[in-house]
Amino acid sequence: MGVRLCRFSVDGEARWGVVTGERVQPLRAQYETLQQVLIEGVADVRRAAESAGTWSLQEIRLLSPITRPARLVCQGANYANHRSEAGMAPERPLFNLIFSKSDTALSGPEDDIIRPEGVRLLDYEVELGLVIGRPLTEPTRVTQERLGEFVAGAVICNDVSARDVQLLEGQWFKGKSYRTFCPTGPYIYLFDPGEAAIVHDLHLQLWVNGDLRQSAHTSQLLYGPEETLTELSGMMDLAPGDVLLTGTPGGVALNLTAEELGLLSDPRVPADEKRRLLETSQVGHTRYLQDGDVVTCEIRSSDGRVHLGTQRNRVRFHHVD
């Protein structure tokens, strides 16, 4: 079994620790970033995993286990049912859709999701995040057998999205990068040797106020982690502590026809016409996040042996006085 690495606050101090059962054992040394833990603190993590927990989970506040600076590299439209609801053909596309989020969007597994002033269409996206454990600085063929060489572990991410910004302005980075738009955790499941292939047998679920909205299996990914990391290694560097968000399944609030998506994507269509189209097409859709909604995410293996914990975030609207 792997190790559940967490970052937490106790008595106002941020610490790293290992979760065993309902208790947390802190690491002996202090580490500023996840990258430092992955490079310098592996032995410290293993020692903590063999110790009885010092604090109960009720005594601490869990923080994002992904720390800044970090590259948040994302795959878009990577499940067939999500492509269909977004107005795209459900089959695997010719190209792997890659974008990024700002690392200032990172927030904890219990933090509020803040809807910015002016954003009306706030959406949720549960995703499996893969934490890079070894530098990728040159073109590399990543196979399933070698995945554990480059991926240290897995974490729950919620790719919160402002659909009106994303679609009206055509700016995915902006629409997905507001502060608090990437809740992560509650912990990173660090793989034991030979265990990384479990990423192909994980079940993702997301609820809003107890209503199940998203449910899928990572075997349904159109572009898998190995081929995506192989592709990314040919174009950019990745470092320990960076994260690949592998895409969200169907069940989000957004729902478009192919014709609507085509018009929203057409640069020749005036912005005011796009706004009317988006507002009209989404009128009556009650699935967009509202003030006070609670979003709950879980990812676990089919046999229940690997569980990435439970992420629970309340939505709060930002009001300017």
Secondary structure as a PSIPRED ss2 file (coil, helix, strand):
# PSIPRED VFORMAT (PSIPRED V4.0)

   1 M C   1.000  0.000  0.000
   2 G C   1.000  0.000  0.000
   3 V E   0.000  0.000  1.000
   4 R E   0.000  0.000  1.000
   5 L E   0.000  0.000  1.000
   6 C E   0.000  0.000  1.000
   7 R E   0.000  0.000  1.000
   8 F E   0.000  0.000  1.000
   9 S E   0.000  0.000  1.000
  10 V E   0.000  0.000  1.000
  11 D C   1.000  0.000  0.000
  12 G C   1.000  0.000  0.000
  13 E E   0.000  0.000  1.000
  14 A E   0.000  0.000  1.000
  15 R E   0.000  0.000  1.000
  16 W E   0.000  0.000  1.000
  17 G E   0.000  0.000  1.000
  18 V E   0.000  0.000  1.000
  19 V E   0.000  0.000  1.000
  20 T E   0.000  0.000  1.000
  21 G C   1.000  0.000  0.000
  22 E C   1.000  0.000  0.000
  23 R E   0.000  0.000  1.000
  24 V E   0.000  0.000  1.000
  25 Q E   0.000  0.000  1.000
  26 P E   0.000  0.000  1.000
  27 L C   1.000  0.000  0.000
  28 R C   1.000  0.000  0.000
  29 A C   1.000  0.000  0.000
  30 Q C   1.000  0.000  0.000
  31 Y C   1.000  0.000  0.000
  32 E C   1.000  0.000  0.000
  33 T C   1.000  0.000  0.000
  34 L H   0.000  1.000  0.000
  35 Q H   0.000  1.000  0.000
  36 Q H   0.000  1.000  0.000
  37 V H   0.000  1.000  0.000
  38 L H   0.000  1.000  0.000
  39 I H   0.000  1.000  0.000
  40 E H   0.000  1.000  0.000
  41 G C   1.000  0.000  0.000
  42 V H   0.000  1.000  0.000
  43 A H   0.000  1.000  0.000
  44 D H   0.000  1.000  0.000
  45 V H   0.000  1.000  0.000
  46 R H   0.000  1.000  0.000
  47 R H   0.000  1.000  0.000
  48 A H   0.000  1.000  0.000
  49 A H   0.000  1.000  0.000
  50 E C   1.000  0.000  0.000
  51 S C   1.000  0.000  0.000
  52 A C   1.000  0.000  0.000
  53 G C   1.000  0.000  0.000
  54 T C   1.000  0.000  0.000
  55 W E   0.000  0.000  1.000
  56 S E   0.000  0.000  1.000
  57 L H   0.000  1.000  0.000
  58 Q H   0.000  1.000  0.000
  59 E H   0.000  1.000  0.000
  60 I C   1.000  0.000  0.000
  61 R E   0.000  0.000  1.000
  62 L E   0.000  0.000  1.000
  63 L E   0.000  0.000  1.000
  64 S C   1.000  0.000  0.000
  65 P C   1.000  0.000  0.000
  66 I C   1.000  0.000  0.000
  67 T C   1.000  0.000  0.000
  68 R C   1.000  0.000  0.000
  69 P C   1.000  0.000  0.000
  70 A C   1.000  0.000  0.000
  71 R C   1.000  0.000  0.000
  72 L E   0.000  0.000  1.000
  73 V E   0.000  0.000  1.000
  74 C E   0.000  0.000  1.000
  75 Q E   0.000  0.000  1.000
  76 G E   0.000  0.000  1.000
  77 A C   1.000  0.000  0.000
  78 N C   1.000  0.000  0.000
  79 Y C   1.000  0.000  0.000
  80 A H   0.000  1.000  0.000
  81 N H   0.000  1.000  0.000
  82 H H   0.000  1.000  0.000
  83 R H   0.000  1.000  0.000
  84 S H   0.000  1.000  0.000
  85 E H   0.000  1.000  0.000
  86 A C   1.000  0.000  0.000
  87 G C   1.000  0.000  0.000
  88 M C   1.000  0.000  0.000
  89 A C   1.000  0.000  0.000
  90 P C   1.000  0.000  0.000
  91 E C   1.000  0.000  0.000
  92 R C   1.000  0.000  0.000
  93 P C   1.000  0.000  0.000
  94 L C   1.000  0.000  0.000
  95 F C   1.000  0.000  0.000
  96 N C   1.000  0.000  0.000
  97 L E   0.000  0.000  1.000
  98 I E   0.000  0.000  1.000
  99 F E   0.000  0.000  1.000
 100 S E   0.000  0.000  1.000
 101 K E   0.000  0.000  1.000
 102 S C   1.000  0.000  0.000
 103 D H   0.000  1.000  0.000
 104 T H   0.000  1.000  0.000
 105 A H   0.000  1.000  0.000
 106 L E   0.000  0.000  1.000
 107 S E   0.000  0.000  1.000
 108 G C   1.000  0.000  0.000
 109 P C   1.000  0.000  0.000
 110 E C   1.000  0.000  0.000
 111 D C   1.000  0.000  0.000
 112 D C   1.000  0.000  0.000
 113 I E   0.000  0.000  1.000
 114 I E   0.000  0.000  1.000
 115 R E   0.000  0.000  1.000
 116 P C   1.000  0.000  0.000
 117 E C   1.000  0.000  0.000
 118 G C   1.000  0.000  0.000
 119 V C   1.000  0.000  0.000
 120 R C   1.000  0.000  0.000
 121 L C   1.000  0.000  0.000
 122 L E   0.000  0.000  1.000
 123 D E   0.000  0.000  1.000
 124 Y C   1.000  0.000  0.000
 125 E C   1.000  0.000  0.000
 126 V E   0.000  0.000  1.000
 127 E E   0.000  0.000  1.000
 128 L E   0.000  0.000  1.000
 129 G E   0.000  0.000  1.000
 130 L E   0.000  0.000  1.000
 131 V E   0.000  0.000  1.000
 132 I E   0.000  0.000  1.000
 133 G C   1.000  0.000  0.000
 134 R C   1.000  0.000  0.000
 135 P C   1.000  0.000  0.000
 136 L E   0.000  0.000  1.000
 137 T C   1.000  0.000  0.000
 138 E C   1.000  0.000  0.000
 139 P C   1.000  0.000  0.000
 140 T C   1.000  0.000  0.000
 141 R C   1.000  0.000  0.000
 142 V C   1.000  0.000  0.000
 143 T C   1.000  0.000  0.000
 144 Q C   1.000  0.000  0.000
 145 E C   1.000  0.000  0.000
 146 R C   1.000  0.000  0.000
 147 L H   0.000  1.000  0.000
 148 G H   0.000  1.000  0.000
 149 E H   0.000  1.000  0.000
 150 F H   0.000  1.000  0.000
 151 V E   0.000  0.000  1.000
 152 A E   0.000  0.000  1.000
 153 G E   0.000  0.000  1.000
 154 A E   0.000  0.000  1.000
 155 V E   0.000  0.000  1.000
 156 I E   0.000  0.000  1.000
 157 C E   0.000  0.000  1.000
 158 N E   0.000  0.000  1.000
 159 D C   1.000  0.000  0.000
 160 V C   1.000  0.000  0.000
 161 S E   0.000  0.000  1.000
 162 A E   0.000  0.000  1.000
 163 R H   0.000  1.000  0.000
 164 D H   0.000  1.000  0.000
 165 V H   0.000  1.000  0.000
 166 Q H   0.000  1.000  0.000
 167 L H   0.000  1.000  0.000
 168 L H   0.000  1.000  0.000
 169 E C   1.000  0.000  0.000
 170 G C   1.000  0.000  0.000
 171 Q C   1.000  0.000  0.000
 172 W H   0.000  1.000  0.000
 173 F H   0.000  1.000  0.000
 174 K H   0.000  1.000  0.000
 175 G H   0.000  1.000  0.000
 176 K C   1.000  0.000  0.000
 177 S C   1.000  0.000  0.000
 178 Y C   1.000  0.000  0.000
 179 R C   1.000  0.000  0.000
 180 T C   1.000  0.000  0.000
 181 F C   1.000  0.000  0.000
 182 C E   0.000  0.000  1.000
 183 P E   0.000  0.000  1.000
 184 T E   0.000  0.000  1.000
 185 G C   1.000  0.000  0.000
 186 P C   1.000  0.000  0.000
 187 Y C   1.000  0.000  0.000
 188 I E   0.000  0.000  1.000
 189 Y E   0.000  0.000  1.000
 190 L E   0.000  0.000  1.000
 191 F C   1.000  0.000  0.000
 192 D C   1.000  0.000  0.000
 193 P C   1.000  0.000  0.000
 194 G C   1.000  0.000  0.000
 195 E C   1.000  0.000  0.000
 196 A H   0.000  1.000  0.000
 197 A H   0.000  1.000  0.000
 198 I H   0.000  1.000  0.000
 199 V H   0.000  1.000  0.000
 200 H H   0.000  1.000  0.000
 201 D H   0.000  1.000  0.000
 202 L E   0.000  0.000  1.000
 203 H E   0.000  0.000  1.000
 204 L E   0.000  0.000  1.000
 205 Q E   0.000  0.000  1.000
 206 L E   0.000  0.000  1.000
 207 W E   0.000  0.000  1.000
 208 V E   0.000  0.000  1.000
 209 N C   1.000  0.000  0.000
 210 G C   1.000  0.000  0.000
 211 D E   0.000  0.000  1.000
 212 L E   0.000  0.000  1.000
 213 R E   0.000  0.000  1.000
 214 Q E   0.000  0.000  1.000
 215 S E   0.000  0.000  1.000
 216 A E   0.000  0.000  1.000
 217 H E   0.000  0.000  1.000
 218 T H   0.000  1.000  0.000
 219 S H   0.000  1.000  0.000
 220 Q H   0.000  1.000  0.000
 221 L C   1.000  0.000  0.000
 222 L C   1.000  0.000  0.000
 223 Y C   1.000  0.000  0.000
 224 G C   1.000  0.000  0.000
 225 P H   0.000  1.000  0.000
 226 E H   0.000  1.000  0.000
 227 E H   0.000  1.000  0.000
 228 T H   0.000  1.000  0.000
 229 L H   0.000  1.000  0.000
 230 T H   0.000  1.000  0.000
 231 E H   0.000  1.000  0.000
 232 L H   0.000  1.000  0.000
 233 S H   0.000  1.000  0.000
 234 G C   1.000  0.000  0.000
 235 M C   1.000  0.000  0.000
 236 M C   1.000  0.000  0.000
 237 D C   1.000  0.000  0.000
 238 L E   0.000  0.000  1.000
 239 A C   1.000  0.000  0.000
 240 P C   1.000  0.000  0.000
 241 G C   1.000  0.000  0.000
 242 D C   1.000  0.000  0.000
 243 V E   0.000  0.000  1.000
 244 L E   0.000  0.000  1.000
 245 L E   0.000  0.000  1.000
 246 T C   1.000  0.000  0.000
 247 G C   1.000  0.000  0.000
 248 T C   1.000  0.000  0.000
 249 P C   1.000  0.000  0.000
 250 G C   1.000  0.000  0.000
 251 G C   1.000  0.000  0.000
 252 V C   1.000  0.000  0.000
 253 A C   1.000  0.000  0.000
 254 L C   1.000  0.000  0.000
 255 N C   1.000  0.000  0.000
 256 L C   1.000  0.000  0.000
 257 T C   1.000  0.000  0.000
 258 A H   0.000  1.000  0.000
 259 E H   0.000  1.000  0.000
 260 E H   0.000  1.000  0.000
 261 L H   0.000  1.000  0.000
 262 G H   0.000  1.000  0.000
 263 L H   0.000  1.000  0.000
 264 L H   0.000  1.000  0.000
 265 S H   0.000  1.000  0.000
 266 D C   1.000  0.000  0.000
 267 P C   1.000  0.000  0.000
 268 R C   1.000  0.000  0.000
 269 V C   1.000  0.000  0.000
 270 P C   1.000  0.000  0.000
 271 A H   0.000  1.000  0.000
 272 D H   0.000  1.000  0.000
 273 E H   0.000  1.000  0.000
 274 K H   0.000  1.000  0.000
 275 R H   0.000  1.000  0.000
 276 R H   0.000  1.000  0.000
 277 L H   0.000  1.000  0.000
 278 L H   0.000  1.000  0.000
 279 E H   0.000  1.000  0.000
 280 T H   0.000  1.000  0.000
 281 S H   0.000  1.000  0.000
 282 Q H   0.000  1.000  0.000
 283 V C   1.000  0.000  0.000
 284 G C   1.000  0.000  0.000
 285 H C   1.000  0.000  0.000
 286 T C   1.000  0.000  0.000
 287 R C   1.000  0.000  0.000
 288 Y C   1.000  0.000  0.000
 289 L C   1.000  0.000  0.000
 290 Q C   1.000  0.000  0.000
 291 D C   1.000  0.000  0.000
 292 G C   1.000  0.000  0.000
 293 D C   1.000  0.000  0.000
 294 V E   0.000  0.000  1.000
 295 V E   0.000  0.000  1.000
 296 T E   0.000  0.000  1.000
 297 C E   0.000  0.000  1.000
 298 E E   0.000  0.000  1.000
 299 I E   0.000  0.000  1.000
 300 R E   0.000  0.000  1.000
 301 S E   0.000  0.000  1.000
 302 S C   1.000  0.000  0.000
 303 D C   1.000  0.000  0.000
 304 G C   1.000  0.000  0.000
 305 R C   1.000  0.000  0.000
 306 V C   1.000  0.000  0.000
 307 H E   0.000  0.000  1.000
 308 L E   0.000  0.000  1.000
 309 G E   0.000  0.000  1.000
 310 T E   0.000  0.000  1.000
 311 Q E   0.000  0.000  1.000
 312 R E   0.000  0.000  1.000
 313 N E   0.000  0.000  1.000
 314 R E   0.000  0.000  1.000
 315 V E   0.000  0.000  1.000
 316 R E   0.000  0.000  1.000
 317 F E   0.000  0.000  1.000
 318 H C   1.000  0.000  0.000
 319 H C   1.000  0.000  0.000
 320 V C   1.000  0.000  0.000
 321 D C   1.000  0.000  0.000
